[in-house]
């Protein structure tokens, strides 16, 4: 299959306005959760440590600390289950992947805040 045909098929699954955020941003990911026949919104807050893929296969990883234990979760960027992604704060980073945060604990996990004008 040619790339042009794949792009044409993928185009219908892409969000028109995908959320804008960068690596190192602290975000709230609002997810639609189905419980029985009810639907509710669950918020997952954390730092974006990685983005990968392109088109409909684009993913991003969010890391947070829960009860002293690190929890990472990967989300498809164009998933219909993702209601919205809110950027809480931005950080100055010099890496594309922040996997080094996995080895750090406590205050060492903090990132320097980026000032936006």
N, C-alpha and C positions, 0 to 999 in steps of 0.2 A: 504494500500500500504506500502511496506517496504521502508526504507530509502535508500537502495541501488538502487532501481528503480527510486526514485525521484532524486537522485544524478546523475544518468545516463541521465535522461531527461534534467536536468538543465545544464549539462556540455556543451551542444551545445550553450547555451545562454551566457555563461561567457566569459569575455574578456580574451585574452591570457596574456596580460601585463596590469593588472589593475593599475591605478595611485597609487603611494606611498605617503601618507601624514598622519599626525597624528592630534589629537585633539589640538587645539590652533594654528595651522598653518594658516597663511594668504594665501589664494589661489585665483587664477583666474580660474573660471570654464568656458570653452569655449563650448557654446551650439549651436547646429544647429537649426535655427528657419525657419519655412516655412511661407512665405508670398505670398499667391496666388500660382503661380507656380515657384517662385524664392526661393532659399535657401541662407541664410546668417548665419554668425557666430556672436553670441552675447556673451559678456563677463560679468560674474557676479563675482565681487570681494568681499571677506569678510573673516571672521574668521570661521574656522570649529569648531562648538560648540558641535557636537554630531555625533556618528556613531552608527548604529544599524543594526540588522539582520545578516544574513550570506547567502552565496551562491548567487543565482541570486536575492534574496530579500534584499541584503545589501544596506543601505541608508546612506547618510550623510547630515547634516544640516549646512548651511552657513548663517552667520548673518552679516549684514552691516548696516550702518547708511546712509539714504538718506533724505536730507532736514530736518535733525533733528529728523527723525522718524526711528525707528528700523525696518528692513525688514529681515525676515528669509525665507529661501527657502530650501526645501528638494529635494535631487537628488538621483536617483537610480545609484549606482556605476557602474553597468554593462550595462547601457542604451546605445543604439547605437546613441542617440541624443547628448551624451557628446563626443565632439571631443577630448579634453584633459583637464587635471587639472594641472595647473602650481603652484608650491609652491613658493611664494614670500619671506616669512620669517617664521621662526619657533619660538615658544614661550615655555617657561618653564611652565608647568602646572602640578598640582597634583590631578586633577580630571578627570574622564572619561566623564563627561557631564559638559559643562560650562554654564549652565542655569543661574547662578548668574550674568552673564554679562547683562541680560535683565533689571535688576534693576539699572544698573549703567549708568551714563551719563558723557560726556566730557572726561577728562583725566583719569578718574577712569576706563575706559574701556580698557586702554592700558595693554598689558601683557609684562612681562619681556622676552627679546629676548634670544633665545638659540644660543650659539656659536657652529658652526660646524667646525670641523677641517679637 
